[in-house]
Amino acid sequence: MTLAKISNLICAALNKVDINIDEDTDLVADLGFNSLDLAELICAFEDEFGIEIPDRDVVKLRKVSEIVTYLDNKGIA
């Protein structure tokens, strides 16, 4: 999974274009995501990649590196 694609989805969820995002970026601590932002981002991932992310997995996706690993494990490249 490319960091660029994930970064674009994160920027879109926040309606911003100039966010510095790397694999260590924490969605809550670094970007100020709230629960609504996180829900919208998860929906964006589901729509973009044609997958369903169960609620039990959502809580594990706080850092960008965790998102990359999760999507890689789902077979999304």
Contact map, one row per residue, 1 for C-alpha under 8 A:
11101100000000000000000000000000000000000000000000000000000000000001001100011
11111100000000000000000000000000000000000000000000000000000000000001000000001
11111110000000000000011000000000000000000000000000000000000000000001000000000
01111111000000000000000000000000000000000000000000000000000000000000000000000
11111111100000000000000000000000000000000000000000000000000000000000000000000
11111111110000000000000000000000000000000000000000000000000000010001000000000
00111111111000000000100000000000000000000000000000000000000000000000000000000
00011111111100000000000000000000000000000000000000000000000000000000000000000
00001111111110000000000000000000000000001001100000000000000000000000000000000
00000111111111000000000000000000000000001000000000000000000000000000000000000
00000011111111111110000000000000000000000000000000000000000000000000000000000
00000001111111111000000000000000000000000000000000000000000000000000000000000
00000000111111110000000000000000000010011001000000000000000000000000000000000
00000000011111110000000000000000000010000000000000000000000000000000000000000
00000000001111111000000000000000000000000000000000000000000000000000000000000
00000000001111111110000000000000000000000000000000000000000000000000000000000
00000000001100111110000000000000000000000000000000000000000000000000000000000
00000000001000011111000000000000000000000000000000000000000000000000000000000
00000000001000011111100000000000000000000000000000000000000000000000000000000
00000000000000000111110000000000000000000000000000000000000000000000000000000
00000010000000000011111110000000000000000000000000000000000000000000000000000
00100000000000000001111110000000000000000000000000000000000000010000000000000
00100000000000000000111110000000000000000000000000000000000000111000000000000
00000000000000000000111111000000000000000000000000000000000000111000000000000
00000000000000000000111111100110000000000000000000000000000000111000000000000
00000000000000000000000111111110000000000000000000000000000001110000000000000
00000000000000000000000011111111100000000000000000000000000001110000000000000
00000000000000000000000001111111110000000000000000000000000001000000000000000
00000000000000000000000001111111100000000000000000000000000000000000000000000
00000000000000000000000011111111000000000000000000000000000000000000000000000
00000000000000000000000011111111100000000000000000000000000000000000000000000
00000000000000000000000000111111110000000000000000000000000000000000000000000
00000000000000000000000000111011111111000000000000000000000000000000000000000
00000000000000000000000000010001111111000000000000000000000000000000000000000
00000000000000000000000000000000111111100000000000000000000000000000000000000
00000000000000000000000000000000111111110000000000000000000000000000000000000
00000000000011000000000000000000111111111000000000000000000000000000000000000
00000000000000000000000000000000111111111100000000000000000000000000000000000
00000000000000000000000000000000001111111110000000000000000000000000000000000
00000000000010000000000000000000000111111111000000000000000000000000000000000
00000000110010000000000000000000000011111111100000000000000000000000000000000
00000000000000000000000000000000000001111111110000001000010000000000000000000
00000000000000000000000000000000000000111111111000000000000000000000000000000
00000000100010000000000000000000000000011111111100000000000000000000000000000
00000000100000000000000000000000000000001111111111100000000000000000000000000
00000000000000000000000000000000000000000111111111111000000000000000000000000
00000000000000000000000000000000000000000011111111100000000000000000000000000
00000000000000000000000000000000000000000001111111000000000000000000000000000
00000000000000000000000000000000000000000000111111100000000000000000000000010
00000000000000000000000000000000000000000000111111110000000000000000000000000
00000000000000000000000000000000000000000000111011111000000000000000000000000
00000000000000000000000000000000000000000000010001111100000000000000000000000
00000000000000000000000000000000000000000100010000111110110000000000000000000
00000000000000000000000000000000000000000000000000011111110000000000000000000
00000000000000000000000000000000000000000000000000001111111000000000000000000
00000000000000000000000000000000000000000000000000000111111100000000000000000
00000000000000000000000000000000000000000000000000001111111110000000000000000
00000000000000000000000000000000000000000100000000001111111110000000000000000
00000000000000000000000000000000000000000000000000000011111111000000000000000
00000000000000000000000000000000000000000000000000000001111111000100000000000
00000000000000000000000000000000000000000000000000000000111111110110010000000
00000000000000000000000001110000000000000000000000000000001111110110000000000
00000000000000000000001111100000000000000000000000000000000011111110000000000
00000100000000000000011111100000000000000000000000000000000011111111000000000
00000000000000000000001110000000000000000000000000000000000000111111100000000
00000000000000000000000000000000000000000000000000000000000111111111110000000
00000000000000000000000000000000000000000000000000000000000011111111111000000
11100100000000000000000000000000000000000000000000000000000000011111111100000
00000000000000000000000000000000000000000000000000000000000000001111111110000
00000000000000000000000000000000000000000000000000000000000010000111111111000
10000000000000000000000000000000000000000000000000000000000000000011111111111
10000000000000000000000000000000000000000000000000000000000000000001111111111
00000000000000000000000000000000000000000000000000000000000000000000111111110
00000000000000000000000000000000000000000000000000000000000000000000011111110
00000000000000000000000000000000000000000000000000000000000000000000001111111
10000000000000000000000000000000000000000000000010000000000000000000001111111
11000000000000000000000000000000000000000000000000000000000000000000001100111
